[in-house]
């Protein structure tokens, strides 16, 4: 049973925590519909994602350079996993 149905049945909904649908207040839903992110094109989303992935890769490379012991341990664990893997 969904949480909302459980709360409505039990009447355990505090007055300050009601859904916008219950109170008839549509201001919140209207604000969500006009959100500029929803009107974002696929090309813009892919561009943002590519930039994020580049920055993530750069951050991981920096971490690897400043923590060589951690990188070596990770390489050893990966090698052990590959050695014990059965086809």
PAZAPA-4460 file (N, C-alpha, C; in steps of 0.05 Angstrom, whole numbers, plus 32768, in hexadecimal, padded with zeros to 4 digits):
% residues 87
    n_x    n_y    n_z   ca_x   ca_y   ca_z    c_x    c_y    c_z   seq   type   mol
   8011   7FE9   8000   8000   8000   8000   8012   8019   8000     1      X     A
   800D   802C   7FEE   801D   8044   7FED   801B   8054   8007     2      X     A
   8031   8062   800E   8032   8072   8026   801B   8085   8029     3      X     A
   8014   8093   8012   7FFF   80A7   8013   7FE5   809B   801B     4      X     A
   7FDF   8083   8010   7FC5   8076   8016   7FC5   806D   8033     5      X     A
   7FDB   8064   803D   7FDD   805C   8059   7FD7   8074   806C     6      X     A
   7FE4   808B   8066   7FE1   80A2   8077   7FC4   80AC   8076     7      X     A
   7FB8   80AC   805E   7F9D   80B6   805B   7F8A   80A4   806B     8      X     A
   7F8F   808A   8069   7F7D   8077   8077   7F7F   807B   8095     9      X     A
   7F98   807E   809F   7F9C   8080   80BC   7F96   809C   80C6    10      X     A
   7F96   80B0   80B4   7F91   80CB   80BD   7FA9   80D6   80CB    11      X     A
   7FC1   80CC   80C6   7FD9   80D4   80D5   7FE8   80EA   80C7    12      X     A
   7FDC   80F7   80B3   7FEA   810D   80A5   7FE9   8126   80B6    13      X     A
   8000   8130   80BE   8000   814A   80CC   7FF6   8160   80BA    14      X     A
   7FEA   8175   80C5   7FDE   8189   80B5   7FF2   8198   80A3    15      X     A
   800B   819B   80AB   801F   81A9   809B   802B   8199   8085    16      X     A
   8027   817F   8084   8034   816E   8071   8021   8162   805C    17      X     A
   800D   8170   8055   7FFA   8166   8041   8005   816A   8025    18      X     A
   7FFD   8159   8012   8005   815C   7FF6   7FF6   8175   7FEA    19      X     A
   8002   8180   7FD5   7FF5   8196   7FC7   7FDB   818D   7FBB    20      X     A
   7FD9   8173   7FB3   7FC0   8169   7FA8   7FAA   8169   7FBC    21      X     A
   7FB0   8163   7FD5   7F9C   8162   7FEA   7F90   817D   7FF1    22      X     A
   7FA1   8192   7FF0   7F98   81AD   7FF8   7F8D   81BC   7FE0    23      X     A
   7F90   81B1   7FC8   7F87   81C0   7FB0   7F9A   81D6   7FA8    24      X     A
   7FB2   81D7   7FB3   7FC6   81EB   7FAC   7FD5   81E2   7F94    25      X     A
   7FD3   81F0   7F7E   7FE0   81E8   7F65   7FF9   81F9   7F5F    26      X     A
   8000   820C   7F71   8017   821D   7F6B   8030   820C   7F69    27      X     A
   8034   81F8   7F79   804C   81E8   7F79   804E   81D8   7F5F    28      X     A
   8038   81CC   7F56   8039   81BD   7F3D   803D   81CE   7F25    29      X     A
   8032   81E7   7F25   8036   81F9   7F0F   8053   8201   7F0D    30      X     A
   8060   8205   7F24   807C   820D   7F24   808D   81F6   7F19    31      X     A
   8086   81DE   7F1E   8095   81C7   7F14   8092   81C5   7EF6    32      X     A
   807B   81CB   7EEB   8077   81C8   7ECE   8087   81DD   7EBF    33      X     A
   808C   81F4   7ECA   809A   8209   7EBC   80B8   8209   7EC2    34      X     A
   80C1   81F3   7ECE   80DE   81F1   7ED5   80EE   81F0   7EBB    35      X     A
   8102   8201   7EB8   8111   8201   7E9F   8120   81E8   7E99    36      X     A
   8126   81D8   7EAD   8134   81BE   7EA9   8123   81AB   7E99    37      X     A
   8109   81AC   7E9C   80F7   819A   7E8D   80F7   81A1   7E6F    38      X     A
   80FD   81BA   7E69   80FD   81C2   7E4D   8119   81BF   7E40    39      X     A
   812B   81B3   7E4F   8146   81B0   7E45   8147   819B   7E2E    40      X     A
   8156   81A1   7E1A   8158   818F   7E04   816B   8178   7E0A    41      X     A
   8169   8163   7DFA   817A   814B   7DFE   8198   8153   7DFA    42      X     A
   819D   8165   7DE7   81B9   816D   7DE2   81C4   817B   7DFA    43      X     A
   81B4   818D   7E07   81BE   819B   7E1E   81C3   8187   7E35    44      X     A
   81B1   8174   7E38   81B4   8160   7E4E   81CE   814F   7E49    45      X     A
   81D2   8147   7E30   81EA   8138   7E2A   8203   8148   7E2E    46      X     A
   8202   8162   7E27   8219   8173   7E2B   8220   8176   7E49    47      X     A
   820B   817A   7E59   820F   817C   7E76   821A   8162   7E81    48      X     A
   820F   814C   7E78   8218   8131   7E82   8235   812D   7E7A    49      X     A
   823D   8134   7E61   8258   8130   7E58   826B   8141   7E69    50      X     A
   8263   8159   7E6F   8274   816A   7E80   8277   815F   7E9C    51      X     A
   8261   8155   7EA7   8262   8149   7EC1   8275   8130   7EC1    52      X     A
   8272   811F   7EAD   8283   8108   7EAC   82A1   810F   7EA9    53      X     A
   82A7   8124   7E99   82C2   812D   7E97   82CE   8136   7EB1    54      X     A
   82BE   8146   7EC0   82C7   8150   7EDA   82CA   8139   7EEE    55      X     A
   82B8   8125   7EED   82BA   810E   7EFE   82D3   80FF   7EF9    56      X     A
   82D9   80FA   7EDF   82F1   80EB   7ED8   830A   80FB   7EE1    57      X     A
   830A   8115   7EDE   8320   8125   7EE6   8324   8124   7F05    58      X     A
   830E   8124   7F13   8310   8122   7F31   831B   8107   7F39    59      X     A
   8312   80F2   7F2C   831C   80D7   7F32   833A   80D5   7F2C    60      X     A
   8342   80E1   7F16   835F   80E0   7F0F   836F   80EF   7F23    61      X     A
   8365   8106   7F2C   8373   8115   7F41   8375   8105   7F5A    62      X     A
   8360   80F8   7F62   8360   80E8   7F7B   8375   80D1   7F78    63      X     A
   8376   80C5   7F60   8389   80AF   7F5C   83A6   80BA   7F5E    64      X     A
   83AB   80D2   7F55   83C6   80DD   7F56   83CE   80E4   7F73    65      X     A
   83BB   80EE   7F83   83C2   80F6   7F9E   83C0   80E0   7FB2    66      X     A
   83B4   80C9   7FAB   83B2   80B3   7FBD   83BC   8099   7FB0    67      X     A
   83D6   8097   7FAA   83DF   8080   7F9B   83DC   8066   7FAA    68      X     A
   83DD   8066   7FC4   83D9   804D   7FD4   83BD   8042   7FCF    69      X     A
   83AA   8053   7FCF   838E   804B   7FCB   838B   803E   7FAF    70      X     A
   8397   804B   7F9B   8396   8041   7F80   83A3   8025   7F7D    71      X     A
   83BA   8022   7F8A   83C8   8009   7F89   83B7   7FF3   7F96    72      X     A
   83AB   7FF9   7FAD   839A   7FE5   7FBB   8382   7FDE   7FA9    73      X     A
   8376   7FF2   7F9C   835F   7FEC   7F8B   8367   7FDB   7F73    74      X     A
   837F   7FE0   7F68   8389   7FCF   7F52   838D   7FB3   7F5B    75      X     A
   8398   7FAF   7F73   839D   7F95   7F7E   8383   7F86   7F83    76      X     A
   836F   7F94   7F8E   8355   7F87   7F92   8348   7F7F   7F77    77      X     A
   834A   7F90   7F63   833F   7F89   7F49   834E   7F71   7F3D    78      X     A
   8368   7F70   7F40   8377   7F59   7F35   836F   7F40   7F43    79      X     A
   836B   7F41   7F5E   8362   7F2A   7F6D   8347   7F20   7F64    80      X     A
   8335   7F34   7F5F   831A   7F2C   7F55   831C   7F1E   7F3A    81      X     A
   832D   7F29   7F29   8330   7F1D   7F0E   833D   7F01   7F0F    82      X     A
   834F   7EFD   7F22   835C   7EE3   7F25   8349   7ECE   7F2F    83      X     A
   8337   7ED6   7F41   8325   7EC2   7F4D   830A   7EC0   7F3D    84      X     A
   8307   7ECF   7F28   82EE   7ECE   7F18   82EE   7EB4   7F08    85      X     A
   82D8   7EA7   7F08   82D5   7E8E   7EF8   82C3   7E93   7EE1    86      X     A
   82CC   7E8A   7EC9   82BC   7E8D   7EB1   82A7   7E79   7EB0    87      X     A
***
